[in-house]
């Protein structure tokens, strides 16, 4: 087994990585397992923020590390909140209060997409990036399940009747922005074995 650190404290994200990487022979280690200090996200793009976190994690642990930066991009709002999605939610009452705030800023155009940028960093090597998007629209009809989080309850991916919050996790985990980025990462890692 090859150790690979996922630079996140988010249990949902960690589980996604475990399901995909452990069958390939990687031992997935979370940030809590190594008491990884938080890295301030000072970048202005998804790539910059994911690289900051992955490179800091690789340096701190001296092992291969993966970090992601992802967010909701609302087209009528110049792709806001984007990299500031979590901070935007916190500044507007958290979830679900932020849903009303965000939807209240929109009129006719509810189109949006989720973007994910994964960064793979190895000690003393240039970082690699794997990105994915899923397009759809926001909806005032909130759907939640025990596994939904973030803006999932109000984002309906194109071609589906339910929001990410209402879809079974097995479906969401195959069509999401993170799933698309992870698929590219997995293909890369398979070639490295």
Buried (B, 14 or more C-beta within 10 A) or exposed (E): EEEBBBBBEBEBBBBBBBEBBEEBEBEBBBBEEBEBEEBEBEBEEBBBBBBBBBBBBBEBBEBBBBBBBBBBBBBBBEBBBBBBBBEBBEEBEEBBEBBBEBBEEBEEEBBBBBBBBBBBBBEEEEBBBBBBBBBBBBBEEBBBBEBBBBBBBBBBBEEBEBBBBBBEBEBBBEBBBBBBBBBBBBEEBEEEE
